[in-house]
Amino acid sequence: MTIEWRYTTHPGLGVLSLAGFLGADAVGRFSGAVGWVLARGTGPVILDLTALRGWSAGGQLAVTDAARRLAAEGRRLELAAIPADGSLVPSGDHPEIPVHCDLEAALAVHHGGGREQREWCSDEWPGARSDASTRRK
């Protein structure tokens, strides 16, 4: 099983939401989603894990790699609603990754995040709109 993703831009902020299980077979797709985020947004990125059913140690390391990629571009990664076990495997050299209890709390830190401006999602994102211009694989 792989993950599905949705990226939503807000003024000076992005939200990358994941659904499914972030395991070894999903790391490449997650890395591609992070590349999409880097190419299309600015400011900090909240990784919304509300719909994530779980993650493996490899998936957690992919998150720390994403934090490094974003930091290299002057952007910060924050987590919202991490899976129930509450752990994040540190890789030792990753930037600080703030953790919020849910997406609402994460957005509140950024003054509510403002109105959504644009959205892209993978084809099987739960509840995806039928508008093909906003859907990407």
One Martini backbone bead per residue (centre of mass of N, CA, C, O) as a GRO file, in nm:
protein
  137
    1MET     BB    1   0.100   0.034   0.018
    2THR     BB    2   0.027   0.369  -0.020
    3ILE     BB    3   0.012   0.703  -0.077
    4GLU     BB    4  -0.158   1.003  -0.034
    5TRP     BB    5  -0.187   1.348  -0.163
    6ARG     BB    6  -0.200   1.699  -0.040
    7TYR     BB    7  -0.166   2.038  -0.166
    8THR     BB    8  -0.179   2.350   0.018
    9THR     BB    9  -0.211   2.687  -0.020
   10HIS     BB   10  -0.105   2.967   0.163
   11PRO     BB   11  -0.012   3.245   0.300
   12GLY     BB   12   0.316   3.159   0.350
   13LEU     BB   13   0.196   2.851   0.321
   14GLY     BB   14   0.197   2.488   0.367
   15VAL     BB   15  -0.003   2.181   0.303
   16LEU     BB   16   0.082   1.840   0.366
   17SER     BB   17  -0.117   1.565   0.299
   18LEU     BB   18  -0.173   1.236   0.436
   19ALA     BB   19  -0.258   0.901   0.315
   20GLY     BB   20  -0.212   0.603   0.486
   21PHE     BB   21   0.113   0.444   0.449
   22LEU     BB   22   0.450   0.517   0.563
   23GLY     BB   23   0.652   0.328   0.382
   24ALA     BB   24   0.884   0.196   0.180
   25ASP     BB   25   0.678   0.208  -0.075
   26ALA     BB   26   0.627   0.545  -0.017
   27VAL     BB   27   0.887   0.721  -0.027
   28GLY     BB   28   0.896   0.814  -0.324
   29ARG     BB   29   0.623   0.960  -0.324
   30PHE     BB   30   0.691   1.154  -0.097
   31SER     BB   31   0.936   1.286  -0.231
   32GLY     BB   32   0.770   1.396  -0.470
   33ALA     BB   33   0.584   1.576  -0.298
   34VAL     BB   34   0.812   1.754  -0.190
   35GLY     BB   35   0.897   1.859  -0.466
   36TRP     BB   36   0.629   1.997  -0.524
   37VAL     BB   37   0.644   2.192  -0.286
   38LEU     BB   38   0.911   2.334  -0.364
   39ALA     BB   39   0.792   2.438  -0.651
   40ARG     BB   40   0.493   2.578  -0.519
   41GLY     BB   41   0.615   2.724  -0.257
   42THR     BB   42   0.612   2.892   0.064
   43GLY     BB   43   0.742   2.852   0.343
   44PRO     BB   44   0.611   2.671   0.556
   45VAL     BB   45   0.549   2.315   0.638
   46ILE     BB   46   0.268   2.121   0.686
   47LEU     BB   47   0.242   1.792   0.809
   48ASP     BB   48  -0.048   1.616   0.755
   49LEU     BB   49  -0.147   1.313   0.959
   50THR     BB   50  -0.452   1.249   1.001
   51ALA     BB   51  -0.476   1.011   0.753
   52LEU     BB   52  -0.260   0.846   0.889
   53ARG     BB   53  -0.211   0.508   0.990
   54GLY     BB   54   0.111   0.509   0.948
   55TRP     BB   55   0.467   0.432   1.025
   56SER     BB   56   0.779   0.373   0.956
   57ALA     BB   57   1.104   0.413   1.001
   58GLY     BB   58   1.146   0.495   0.702
   59GLY     BB   59   0.924   0.711   0.700
   60GLN     BB   60   1.048   0.886   0.922
   61LEU     BB   61   1.313   0.941   0.769
   62ALA     BB   62   1.173   1.087   0.533
   63VAL     BB   63   1.087   1.326   0.706
   64THR     BB   64   1.373   1.421   0.784
   65ASP     BB   65   1.462   1.462   0.492
   66ALA     BB   66   1.251   1.680   0.431
   67ALA     BB   67   1.356   1.882   0.636
   68ARG     BB   68   1.628   1.920   0.494
   69ARG     BB   69   1.528   2.012   0.217
   70LEU     BB   70   1.377   2.260   0.319
   71ALA     BB   71   1.615   2.397   0.470
   72ALA     BB   72   1.790   2.435   0.208
   73GLU     BB   73   1.535   2.649   0.119
   74GLY     BB   74   1.435   2.807   0.389
   75ARG     BB   75   1.249   2.585   0.519
   76ARG     BB   76   0.986   2.451   0.727
   77LEU     BB   77   0.901   2.170   0.926
   78GLU     BB   78   0.577   2.051   1.027
   79LEU     BB   79   0.371   1.871   1.256
   80ALA     BB   80   0.047   1.698   1.228
   81ALA     BB   81  -0.090   1.435   1.366
   82ILE     BB   82   0.057   1.202   1.472
   83PRO     BB   83   0.082   0.901   1.522
   84ALA     BB   84   0.000   0.726   1.808
   85ASP     BB   85   0.303   0.664   1.903
   86GLY     BB   86   0.471   0.952   1.881
   87SER     BB   87   0.708   0.893   1.693
   88LEU     BB   88   1.051   0.996   1.595
   89VAL     BB   89   1.313   0.916   1.406
   90PRO     BB   90   1.619   1.013   1.457
   91SER     BB   91   1.913   1.115   1.253
   92GLY     BB   92   2.083   1.366   1.413
   93ASP     BB   93   2.075   1.601   1.147
   94HIS     BB   94   1.813   1.740   1.193
   95PRO     BB   95   1.592   1.959   1.205
   96GLU     BB   96   1.371   2.108   1.367
   97ILE     BB   97   1.041   1.954   1.459
   98PRO     BB   98   0.749   2.057   1.496
   99VAL     BB   99   0.468   1.955   1.711
  100HIS     BB  100   0.124   1.902   1.655
  101CYS     BB  101  -0.183   1.777   1.743
  102ASP     BB  102  -0.304   1.948   1.495
  103LEU     BB  103  -0.395   2.141   1.234
  104GLU     BB  104  -0.527   2.372   1.387
  105ALA     BB  105  -0.281   2.432   1.570
  106ALA     BB  106  -0.081   2.488   1.343
  107LEU     BB  107  -0.239   2.725   1.214
  108ALA     BB  108  -0.248   2.908   1.467
  109VAL     BB  109   0.056   2.978   1.465
  110HIS     BB  110  -0.029   3.108   1.161
  111HIS     BB  111  -0.296   3.268   1.190
  112GLY     BB  112  -0.473   3.026   1.036
  113GLY     BB  113  -0.332   3.052   0.727
  114GLY     BB  114  -0.559   3.133   0.579
  115ARG     BB  115  -0.664   3.113   0.272
  116GLU     BB  116  -0.703   2.907   0.037
  117GLN     BB  117  -0.549   2.901  -0.293
  118ARG     BB  118  -0.429   2.604  -0.357
  119GLU     BB  119  -0.463   2.270  -0.519
  120TRP     BB  120  -0.316   1.939  -0.488
  121CYS     BB  121  -0.353   1.589  -0.603
  122SER     BB  122  -0.385   1.278  -0.595
  123ASP     BB  123  -0.597   1.061  -0.750
  124GLU     BB  124  -0.674   0.902  -0.450
  125TRP     BB  125  -0.782   1.116  -0.290
  126PRO     BB  126  -0.988   1.171  -0.049
  127GLY     BB  127  -1.236   1.353  -0.207
  128ALA     BB  128  -1.164   1.417  -0.482
  129ARG     BB  129  -1.178   1.608  -0.729
  130SER     BB  130  -1.268   1.612  -1.080
  131ASP     BB  131  -1.052   1.822  -1.135
  132ALA     BB  132  -0.774   1.766  -1.331
  133SER     BB  133  -0.607   2.039  -1.280
  134THR     BB  134  -0.552   1.946  -0.953
  135ARG     BB  135  -0.436   1.666  -1.044
  136ARG     BB  136  -0.175   1.447  -0.925
  137LYS     BB  137   0.096   1.189  -0.927
   0.00000   0.00000   0.00000
